[in-house]
């Protein structure tokens, strides 16, 4: 495989892993807190995880 494509493949694998970790953390927060609770820490935490997901960075 061309060296340039190998580096790109490694970057894509790293980003995929970061996205998977972010989704897992977001799911953990979602499962831990019910939608009925009004914890002021949960909303900002979930917002941060969503922002990380959309940015593709943990």
JODARA-V760479 format. One line per field, one symbol per residue. phi: phi as a letter, one per 20 degrees, with the letter a starting at -180 (. if undefined). psi: psi as a letter, one per 30 degrees, with the letter a starting at -180 (. if undefined). A space follows every 10 residues. Layout:
phi=???
psi=???
//
This chain:
phi=.ggfffffff ffffffffff fffffffgff ffdffffdff efgfffffff ffffemcf
psi=kkeeeeeeee eeeeeeeeee eeeeeeeeee feklffkhkf feeeeeeeee eeeffgk.
//
